[in-house]
Amino acid sequence: MSKRFLFLLIFLSFCFKNSLIDRVLNDYFPLNTGFKSRFVHLPERETSYVEVIRDTLILGENLKNVFFLYEDDFFLKEGGFIKKYFKEVYYSGENEYVLEERAIPFIPSIFINGDLIVDSLKKNFLIEGDTLFYSRKMKIKIKGPVTFKIEDVEFDNSFKVERYFEIGIKKGMVFIKKIQESYEVYAPEKGLIFYATPYDTFKYIGGR
């Protein structure tokens, strides 16, 4: 091995380590109370927000209550992930049955290009004499780092997240299937800067 080639390997390794250290030090999903960023919701051109409101205790764990665009959500950092509180309920008449309630992976704490995060669950329930089959599956694919541009502003070291989320519920002759797909972009210290579904688009327009 030539000295020049060895030097190149050492240099590339150093650059990769520095890049990884930068990602560890940078916060891609700020959860400090009071953090707030503004978005324009297209095509309506309404203003929406991501805002960390308060600490909340759910299922014995301390989560952050976050107004996430138009949703009132709850997040925590745990086990290498930003996790989101999730609850799926089945309603039958005036009765409700909790099928799943837990914090599930939302994005990784450290982004690595090409990562594929898969999380799923299958359970059966006996409800009112019938068996209910419940399934949930989620896939999150990470791409980056990239320079992402919104209007005339460039966000370096951003990461793209492609998300697929599916719920299936079957009871007797009734089958319910819910699918959510989104494309998201996260920038260091800014958090979410772009969010798109087949129906909506949200673009970051500044803090507070």
Buried (B, 14 or more C-beta within 10 A) or exposed (E): EEEEEEEEEEEEEEEEEEEEEEBEEBBBBBBEEEBBBBBBBEEEEEEBBBBBBEEBEBEEBEBBBBBBBEEEBBBBBEEEBBBBBBEBEBEEEEEEBEBBEBBBBBBBBBBEEEBEBEBEBEEEBEBEEEEBEBBBBBBBBBBBBBEBEBEEEEBEBBBBBBBBBBBBBBBEEEEEEEEEEBBBBBBBEBBBBBBBEEEBBBBBBEEE
